[in-house]
Amino acid sequence: MKALPLLASMLAVSLLAGCQALDPSASEPFESSSSECLSDIPTLQDNECLLEAWVDFGLAAQRGDADWRQRTLERAEGELANERLARAVVYAWGDRDRWKEASDLFKADLALAPSRLQPLLRQWLNGLEARRELADQVNHSEAARRQATRERDELAQKLDALTEIEQSINLRNQSP
């Protein structure tokens, strides 16, 4: 019975001692105030702030209004890969009519991004494609609903016409 508390104490001490062996720099936050980390349009330089910069940009694109989108698109109007990917992110969270262009930009430049960034960009592309597919399904079902409504209205008109004909025949049969 006395061995259990002793064993637990030894385990706790060894765990605490093991923490000292860890790399102390791994727990320190990286320095993201350097000039290479601060930019309106994130770069594709594989540095310590690559993912953070693109995630922040993606969140800003989700939350941004039309004015923010317009200003950002003006700053990213070049043909560099990071500018094209930035436009893809902005288009992906903008109006539905730009989603196709966003998808094309993602697909064209995804391979040019650093390997650490590619999973994030693929996730955004997959999310965009899922939203495009859902929007297409909504459009298709809405078109099918409108077609069914038209067919129902046409059938109602035909039924009304047949009812009038039947009433006319019944009136003729009743009169001597």
C-alpha positions as YAML, in Angstrom:
chain: A
units: angstrom
residues:
- id: 1
  name: MET
  ca: [0.00, 0.00, 0.00]
- id: 2
  name: LYS
  ca: [2.87, 2.36, 0.84]
- id: 3
  name: ALA
  ca: [4.49, 1.61, -2.51]
- id: 4
  name: LEU
  ca: [1.66, 3.28, -4.47]
- id: 5
  name: PRO
  ca: [2.17, 6.83, -3.07]
- id: 6
  name: LEU
  ca: [5.92, 6.41, -3.42]
- id: 7
  name: LEU
  ca: [5.52, 5.29, -7.04]
- id: 8
  name: ALA
  ca: [3.18, 8.20, -7.80]
- id: 9
  name: SER
  ca: [5.65, 10.68, -6.27]
- id: 10
  name: MET
  ca: [8.52, 9.27, -8.30]
- id: 11
  name: LEU
  ca: [6.43, 9.45, -11.47]
- id: 12
  name: ALA
  ca: [5.55, 13.09, -10.80]
- id: 13
  name: VAL
  ca: [9.19, 14.01, -10.15]
- id: 14
  name: SER
  ca: [10.34, 12.25, -13.32]
- id: 15
  name: LEU
  ca: [7.68, 14.02, -15.38]
- id: 16
  name: LEU
  ca: [8.72, 17.40, -14.00]
- id: 17
  name: ALA
  ca: [12.37, 16.63, -14.57]
- id: 18
  name: GLY
  ca: [11.58, 15.52, -18.12]
- id: 19
  name: CYS
  ca: [10.05, 18.91, -18.92]
- id: 20
  name: GLN
  ca: [13.44, 20.54, -18.36]
- id: 21
  name: ALA
  ca: [14.92, 18.43, -21.13]
- id: 22
  name: LEU
  ca: [12.55, 19.90, -23.69]
- id: 23
  name: ASP
  ca: [13.78, 22.60, -26.07]
- id: 24
  name: PRO
  ca: [13.02, 25.91, -24.33]
- id: 25
  name: SER
  ca: [12.84, 27.79, -27.63]
- id: 26
  name: ALA
  ca: [9.95, 25.57, -28.77]
- id: 27
  name: SER
  ca: [7.65, 27.04, -26.14]
- id: 28
  name: GLU
  ca: [8.55, 30.65, -26.86]
- id: 29
  name: PRO
  ca: [6.34, 32.43, -29.37]
- id: 30
  name: PHE
  ca: [8.10, 33.34, -32.56]
- id: 31
  name: GLU
  ca: [8.90, 36.92, -33.34]
- id: 32
  name: SER
  ca: [6.27, 37.99, -35.85]
- id: 33
  name: SER
  ca: [6.96, 41.69, -35.72]
- id: 34
  name: SER
  ca: [9.68, 41.51, -38.34]
- id: 35
  name: SER
  ca: [9.07, 43.40, -41.56]
- id: 36
  name: GLU
  ca: [8.74, 40.19, -43.57]
- id: 37
  name: CYS
  ca: [5.72, 39.15, -41.49]
- id: 38
  name: LEU
  ca: [3.87, 42.43, -41.75]
- id: 39
  name: SER
  ca: [2.23, 42.98, -45.12]
- id: 40
  name: ASP
  ca: [-1.21, 43.56, -46.52]
- id: 41
  name: ILE
  ca: [-0.87, 40.68, -48.95]
- id: 42
  name: PRO
  ca: [0.82, 37.63, -47.42]
- id: 43
  name: THR
  ca: [3.94, 36.37, -49.14]
- id: 44
  name: LEU
  ca: [4.93, 32.85, -50.09]
- id: 45
  name: GLN
  ca: [8.30, 33.09, -48.35]
- id: 46
  name: ASP
  ca: [8.63, 30.02, -46.17]
- id: 47
  name: ASN
  ca: [9.30, 31.76, -42.86]
- id: 48
  name: GLU
  ca: [7.99, 31.37, -39.31]
- id: 49
  name: CYS
  ca: [4.92, 33.53, -39.94]
- id: 50
  name: LEU
  ca: [3.81, 31.98, -43.25]
- id: 51
  name: LEU
  ca: [0.80, 30.07, -41.93]
- id: 52
  name: GLU
  ca: [-0.20, 32.73, -39.43]
- id: 53
  name: ALA
  ca: [-0.16, 35.43, -42.10]
- id: 54
  name: TRP
  ca: [-2.32, 33.41, -44.51]
- id: 55
  name: VAL
  ca: [-4.77, 32.33, -41.78]
- id: 56
  name: ASP
  ca: [-5.11, 35.95, -40.69]
- id: 57
  name: PHE
  ca: [-5.64, 37.00, -44.30]
- id: 58
  name: GLY
  ca: [-8.27, 34.27, -44.78]
- id: 59
  name: LEU
  ca: [-10.12, 35.38, -41.65]
- id: 60
  name: ALA
  ca: [-9.99, 38.99, -42.82]
- id: 61
  name: ALA
  ca: [-11.39, 37.90, -46.19]
- id: 62
  name: GLN
  ca: [-14.27, 36.10, -44.47]
- id: 63
  name: ARG
  ca: [-15.10, 39.08, -42.30]
- id: 64
  name: GLY
  ca: [-14.27, 41.86, -44.75]
- id: 65
  name: ASP
  ca: [-16.91, 44.03, -46.35]
- id: 66
  name: ALA
  ca: [-17.14, 45.08, -49.99]
- id: 67
  name: ASP
  ca: [-14.83, 48.08, -49.44]
- id: 68
  name: TRP
  ca: [-12.16, 45.92, -47.82]
- id: 69
  name: ARG
  ca: [-12.40, 43.43, -50.68]
- id: 70
  name: GLN
  ca: [-12.07, 46.16, -53.29]
- id: 71
  name: ARG
  ca: [-9.03, 47.73, -51.59]
- id: 72
  name: THR
  ca: [-7.39, 44.34, -51.17]
- id: 73
  name: LEU
  ca: [-8.05, 43.34, -54.78]
- id: 74
  name: GLU
  ca: [-6.45, 46.59, -55.94]
- id: 75
  name: ARG
  ca: [-3.33, 45.79, -53.91]
- id: 76
  name: ALA
  ca: [-3.25, 42.22, -55.24]
- id: 77
  name: GLU
  ca: [-3.79, 42.94, -58.92]
- id: 78
  name: GLY
  ca: [-0.37, 41.67, -60.02]
- id: 79
  name: GLU
  ca: [0.54, 38.31, -61.48]
- id: 80
  name: LEU
  ca: [2.82, 37.03, -58.71]
- id: 81
  name: ALA
  ca: [1.69, 33.73, -57.21]
- id: 82
  name: ASN
  ca: [1.01, 35.24, -53.78]
- id: 83
  name: GLU
  ca: [-1.09, 38.02, -55.37]
- id: 84
  name: ARG
  ca: [-3.09, 35.53, -57.41]
- id: 85
  name: LEU
  ca: [-3.64, 33.33, -54.34]
- id: 86
  name: ALA
  ca: [-4.65, 36.38, -52.31]
- id: 87
  name: ARG
  ca: [-7.22, 37.24, -55.00]
- id: 88
  name: ALA
  ca: [-8.44, 33.63, -54.86]
- id: 89
  name: VAL
  ca: [-8.99, 33.94, -51.10]
- id: 90
  name: VAL
  ca: [-10.83, 37.25, -51.48]
- id: 91
  name: TYR
  ca: [-12.97, 35.94, -54.35]
- id: 92
  name: ALA
  ca: [-13.70, 32.73, -52.42]
- id: 93
  name: TRP
  ca: [-15.31, 34.72, -49.60]
- id: 94
  name: GLY
  ca: [-16.95, 37.27, -51.88]
- id: 95
  name: ASP
  ca: [-19.82, 37.19, -54.31]
- id: 96
  name: ARG
  ca: [-20.88, 33.85, -55.73]
- id: 97
  name: ASP
  ca: [-20.25, 35.01, -59.29]
- id: 98
  name: ARG
  ca: [-16.47, 35.15, -58.56]
- id: 99
  name: TRP
  ca: [-16.23, 31.66, -57.05]
- id: 100
  name: LYS
  ca: [-15.29, 30.03, -60.37]
- id: 101
  name: GLU
  ca: [-12.43, 32.49, -60.80]
- id: 102
  name: ALA
  ca: [-11.30, 31.82, -57.22]
- id: 103
  name: SER
  ca: [-11.29, 28.09, -57.89]
- id: 104
  name: ASP
  ca: [-9.28, 28.53, -61.08]
- id: 105
  name: LEU
  ca: [-6.72, 30.74, -59.30]
- id: 106
  name: PHE
  ca: [-6.35, 28.28, -56.42]
- id: 107
  name: LYS
  ca: [-5.87, 25.37, -58.82]
- id: 108
  name: ALA
  ca: [-3.36, 27.26, -60.97]
- id: 109
  name: ASP
  ca: [-1.12, 28.48, -58.16]
- id: 110
  name: LEU
  ca: [-1.55, 25.96, -55.35]
- id: 111
  name: ALA
  ca: [1.52, 23.99, -56.41]
- id: 112
  name: LEU
  ca: [3.65, 27.17, -56.31]
- id: 113
  name: ALA
  ca: [2.98, 27.66, -52.59]
- id: 114
  name: PRO
  ca: [5.40, 26.29, -49.98]
- id: 115
  name: SER
  ca: [4.56, 22.77, -48.88]
- id: 116
  name: ARG
  ca: [3.62, 23.97, -45.37]
- id: 117
  name: LEU
  ca: [0.97, 26.27, -46.85]
- id: 118
  name: GLN
  ca: [-0.49, 23.86, -49.40]
- id: 119
  name: PRO
  ca: [-2.76, 21.94, -46.97]
- id: 120
  name: LEU
  ca: [-4.40, 25.18, -45.86]
- id: 121
  name: LEU
  ca: [-4.90, 26.34, -49.44]
- id: 122
  name: ARG
  ca: [-6.28, 22.89, -50.39]
- id: 123
  name: GLN
  ca: [-8.70, 23.07, -47.48]
- id: 124
  name: TRP
  ca: [-9.89, 26.48, -48.65]
- id: 125
  name: LEU
  ca: [-10.22, 25.20, -52.22]
- id: 126
  name: ASN
  ca: [-12.18, 22.15, -51.05]
- id: 127
  name: GLY
  ca: [-14.47, 24.35, -48.97]
- id: 128
  name: LEU
  ca: [-15.01, 26.63, -51.94]
- id: 129
  name: GLU
  ca: [-15.79, 23.69, -54.23]
- id: 130
  name: ALA
  ca: [-18.27, 22.35, -51.66]
- id: 131
  name: ARG
  ca: [-19.99, 25.76, -51.48]
- id: 132
  name: ARG
  ca: [-20.07, 25.95, -55.29]
- id: 133
  name: GLU
  ca: [-21.63, 22.49, -55.48]
- id: 134
  name: LEU
  ca: [-24.23, 23.37, -52.84]
- id: 135
  name: ALA
  ca: [-25.05, 26.60, -54.67]
- id: 136
  name: ASP
  ca: [-25.44, 24.65, -57.91]
- id: 137
  name: GLN
  ca: [-27.74, 22.17, -56.16]
- id: 138
  name: VAL
  ca: [-29.82, 25.03, -54.76]
- id: 139
  name: ASN
  ca: [-30.05, 26.61, -58.22]
- id: 140
  name: HIS
  ca: [-30.99, 23.26, -59.77]
- id: 141
  name: SER
  ca: [-33.64, 22.51, -57.15]
- id: 142
  name: GLU
  ca: [-35.01, 26.05, -57.48]
- id: 143
  name: ALA
  ca: [-35.26, 25.63, -61.25]
- id: 144
  name: ALA
  ca: [-36.97, 22.26, -60.77]
- id: 145
  name: ARG
  ca: [-39.40, 23.83, -58.30]
- id: 146
  name: ARG
  ca: [-40.24, 26.62, -60.76]
- id: 147
  name: GLN
  ca: [-40.76, 24.04, -63.53]
- id: 148
  name: ALA
  ca: [-43.05, 21.98, -61.29]
- id: 149
  name: THR
  ca: [-45.01, 25.14, -60.40]
- id: 150
  name: ARG
  ca: [-45.43, 25.98, -64.10]
- id: 151
  name: GLU
  ca: [-46.60, 22.44, -64.87]
- id: 152
  name: ARG
  ca: [-49.03, 22.55, -61.94]
- id: 153
  name: ASP
  ca: [-50.44, 25.88, -63.14]
- id: 154
  name: GLU
  ca: [-50.83, 24.52, -66.69]
- id: 155
  name: LEU
  ca: [-52.62, 21.43, -65.37]
- id: 156
  name: ALA
  ca: [-54.88, 23.62, -63.25]
- id: 157
  name: GLN
  ca: [-55.79, 25.66, -66.34]
- id: 158
  name: LYS
  ca: [-56.53, 22.49, -68.30]
- id: 159
  name: LEU
  ca: [-58.62, 21.13, -65.44]
- id: 160
  name: ASP
  ca: [-60.58, 24.41, -65.30]
- id: 161
  name: ALA
  ca: [-61.16, 24.21, -69.06]
- id: 162
  name: LEU
  ca: [-62.33, 20.60, -68.77]
- id: 163
  name: THR
  ca: [-64.63, 21.56, -65.89]
- id: 164
  name: GLU
  ca: [-66.18, 24.32, -68.02]
- id: 165
  name: ILE
  ca: [-66.69, 21.88, -70.90]
- id: 166
  name: GLU
  ca: [-68.29, 19.36, -68.55]
- id: 167
  name: GLN
  ca: [-70.61, 22.02, -67.13]
- id: 168
  name: SER
  ca: [-71.56, 23.10, -70.64]
- id: 169
  name: ILE
  ca: [-72.37, 19.50, -71.62]
- id: 170
  name: ASN
  ca: [-74.40, 19.02, -68.43]
- id: 171
  name: LEU
  ca: [-76.39, 22.19, -69.15]
- id: 172
  name: ARG
  ca: [-77.16, 20.98, -72.69]
- id: 173
  name: ASN
  ca: [-78.28, 17.59, -71.41]
- id: 174
  name: GLN
  ca: [-80.59, 19.18, -68.84]
- id: 175
  name: SER
  ca: [-82.40, 21.46, -71.28]
- id: 176
  name: PRO
  ca: [-85.30, 19.77, -73.25]
...
